[in-house]
Amino acid sequence: MKTLFILNDAPYGSERSYNGLRLAGSLSKAEDEEVKLFLIGDAASCAKGGQKVPEGYYNIQLMLGRIVRNKAEVGVCGTCMDARGITDPELLEGTYRGTLAELTSWTQWADKVIVF
């Protein structure tokens, strides 16, 4: 099964991106599953490196890193990055600047699209 996750919310402040990453991480470990993840809007900040959170609090950077290690492809909306002052070198390893055309292609590729 091929699943596309689209995250819209900031990494912290609500738990939507957290919950989306939880599900994407679990699915990315499953056999015969392909996962792609696109971060758009405020979710572009999820891929920014150097996140420091209080001890005992979930860390979106670590969660996203696990998903990348599970071979999921992670694109970050370039327009959204620019609007938030995020540069390519600031992105987590394994994530990259994506485009709306790429998101369109991924949507056509997917059997399921899940939006958080």
Protein Blocks (a to p, Z undefined) as FASTA:
>chain_A
ZZddddfbdfbhpaklmmmmmmmmmmmmpghiacddddehjllmmmpghiacdehiacfk
lmmmmmmmnopacdddfklmmmnopafklpcghiacddfklmmmmmmmpmbdcdZZ
